[in-house]
Amino acid sequence: MRAPATEAANATETGKTVLSAENISLTFGGLKALRDVSFDVKKGEIRAIIGPNGAGKTSMLNCINGFYHPQEGTITFKGVARRRARPDRIARQGIARTFQNVALFKGMSTLDNIMTGRLTKMHTNFLLQAIYWGPNQREEIAHREVCERIIDFLEIEHIRNTPVGRLPYGLQKRVELARALAMEPDLLLLDEPMAGMNLEEKQDMCRFILDTNHQLGTTIVLIEHDMGVVMDLSDRVAVLDYGNLIADGRPDDVQSDQRVIDAYLGVSHQ
């Protein structure tokens, strides 16, 4: 959770390019998942990536956070260009991620799951962390205070000590968001954060995504199939189809683009 001075600095930088993907191509054997895809993400915006199933959306997120390494192209984050990097190194640079399928430690409590998001911020080594004393104790207390603020922010105080495996699906998705926020990311990647949710759960998640963007100043890249959500939340939308970027612009412009309409109706490749 950012201090007011940091939030003010973020406000003055809004609109600068924080990430750019240039000519990204990704191939698995004979399957071309991405073909020469280029787009950018501005600081402070909610940037949506949409497209039919199999369009390459998750593959693009996997390239951004280092799970996949594109055969061609360059990703530049905060002015540093790269082609290959480990996911843990990218996390330390300020990119956090949630997943299509909930990826939590089901036997651990909500608080302990969120605490795992602080691992990149911890400075004492593993052996010293096992000794709850002195500087190690002070460091853990400081990290727990951050996690408690996130718990308050996402309104999950009532489940802080509950094993996440006992929680309904919508709350598990919120815990996963909390864990990502515990990393205090500059760029947050959300892969279908509302998949499988009912209407009320979607409304709650939309509110928390907007609050994360507006109150914390976090830049967000969002994959989502619910077009109503995309049009309401997003500043700009990139559309993928069969690994190709077919449209990129403001939500209203993209929604009326005939190539996008054809792709969603399944007629563009007939």
N, C-alpha and C positions, 0 to 999 in steps of 0.2 A: 504494500500500500504506500503510495507516494506522499511525500511531504508537500505542503503548499508551494514552496519555492520551486520544486521540481515540476509541479503542475503548471506554474506560470511559465517556466522555461519551455515546457511542451507546447503551450498555447502559441508562443511566438514562432515555433518551428513547424506548426501545422501547415500541411501542404507541400512540404519537402518530400522528395522521394526517399523512402526508407528501405525499399526493396525493389529490385528490378530483375526480371527473368528475361534473358535475351537468347532467342533462337534455341530453345530447349527441345531436344529430341531424345526420346527414351525408347529403347527397343528390347523386347524379351524374345530372343530367338527370331522367328519371323514375324512376330507381332509388334507393330509400331504403336506404342501406347500414347506417345506425344510426338507431334511433328512440327518442328520449327515454331514453337510457341513463344511469344514475347508479350509481356505486359508488366506494369509496375504497380506499386502500392505506395500511396502517399501517407505521410505521417498523420495520424489522427482520424483516418477514415475507416469505414467498414466496407471492405472490398469483397464482393461475392464472386464465387466461381460456380457456374451452373452448367447443366447439360444432361442429356439422357444417360441412363445407366451404361457404363462402359465407355464413357466419353473421355476419361483420363483425368478426372478431377482429383481423386485421391492420389493418383500417381504424381500429379503436380505438387500436392502438399508433401508427399514423401521425398520429392526432389528438394523442396525448400528446406526441410529439416534434416536432410542427410540420410534418410532411410534408403533412398535410391540415389544412384549416381548417373546422371544423364551422359549418354555417349557424346552428345554435342551440346554446345551452349554454355552460358555462364550465368550464375546467380550472384548478384551483388547485394549485400546487406550492410547498411550503415557505411557505405563507401568502400567496403572490402569485397573484392571479387573472388569467387571460388568455383571450383568444379567438383571437388571431392572434399568432404570433411565428415568426421564422425558425429553422430547425433548428439552425444554428450557435450562435444565442443560447441556445437551450434546452440545447444540449450544454454551454455554458459555465456554465449554472445548475446542472448536475450530473446530467443524464440521458444515459445511454449506451445503445447499441442494437446488437443483432445482427439478421441478416436471414434470411428463409426460405431464400433462395438465397445461397450464399457470395459475399460482395462484398469480395474481397481484390485486391491488386495482384499478379497471378500471376508477374510477372517479378522481383519484389523478394523479398529474403530474409524469413524469419520475423521476425528482429529489426527489419528496416526497416519491415515492415508494422505491427509493434507500436508502433514509434516514431511512426507517423502518429497514433496515439491521444494523443500528448503535444502535438499542435499547439495545442490550446486552452490549454495551460499555458505555452507559450513566450512570452517578453516582448520579445525582440529582433526587429527588423524583418527582412524577407526579405533585404535587401542585406547586413546585418550577419551574418545566419546563414551566408551564403556565405563569410564570412571566418572560418576556424577558428582564432581567436586571442583571447586575453584573456577578457573576460566571456562572449563567445559560446561559446568553448571550454568554459568552466566550466559554463555552462548546459546544453550538450549532454551533457557528462559526467554531470551530475546526472540528466538525463532518462534517459540510458542505464542508469544504476544502477537506476532504478525499473523499467525494462523487464526488466532482468536478474532482478530479484526476482520479477517476474510469470512469467518463463520458468521459474524454479525452482519457483514455486508450482504451475504447471500441468504440470510435469514434461516440458518440451519442449526441454531443453538440447541433445539430440542433433540437433535440426533447426534450431537457431538461425540457422545460415548457409545453410540450404537454400532455394532459390526455392520459394515456396509452390505454384506451379503443378505442381511435381513430387511434391507430398505426396498421400497418399491422402485421401479425402473426410473421414474422421473427424478427422484431424489438422488439416485446413484449418478445420473448425468450431472446433477448440480454439484455433487461432491467432486466429480472429475473436473468440472470447471474450477472449483475451489483449489484443487491441487495444482492446476495450471497457473492460476493467479498467484499461488504461493511462491512461484518462481519470479514474480514481479517482472513479467516479460515486457519488452518493447513491442514485440509482435506476437499476437496470439492467433494460432491456427485452430479453427473449429471445424471438425469434419462431421457434418450432419448432427449438430447438437440437439435437434428436436426429433430425430427419427424415433418412431414408436411411441411418441407422447400423445396424450389426449389434448383437447383444446385448452383446458385450464393450465396444464403443464407447459404447453407451448407459450401461452401468454406470459407465464412467470419467467420462462427462459428468455423470451424476447426482452422483457423488462431488465433482466440482469445483464444481458449482452449490451443493451443501450447504456445502462449505468456504468458498466465496465469501460465502455468507450468514452462516455461523457464525463464521468466523475473521476475515473482513474487515468484518463487520457491514453488508454491502450489502443494501439492500432490493431485491427482485426481483419483476418482473411477467413471467409465463411463459405463452406459448402453446405447447401441446403436445397432439398427438392420442393419444399412448399413455396410456390411462387409468390403467394401473398406475403409470406414472411420476408422473402428476398426483396420484394418491391418496397416494403415498409421500412426495412432496416438499412438497406445498402445505399452507399453514396455512388458507387460505380459497380458495374457487373461485367465480368468476362464470361463468354459462353464457349464451351468446348463441345465438339462433336466428332467422334471417331479420332480423337487425338489432335484435331485441328482447332485453332482459334477462329471462330466464325463471326464473332461480334464482340465489341468492347465499348462500353460507354455508360451513360446514365440509365437508370432503370427504365424510364418511360421510353427512351429511344430503343433500347435493346428489346423490350417487350413487343414493340411494333415492327421489329426487323423481320422481313419475310424469311430470311435464312433460319432465324431462330424458331419461328413458327413452324416451318417445314421440318426442322430437326425434331421438335417435340411431337409433331404429328406423325413422324416416321415416314415422310415422303421424299426427303432430300436425297435418298440413296436408291430410289426405285429406278 
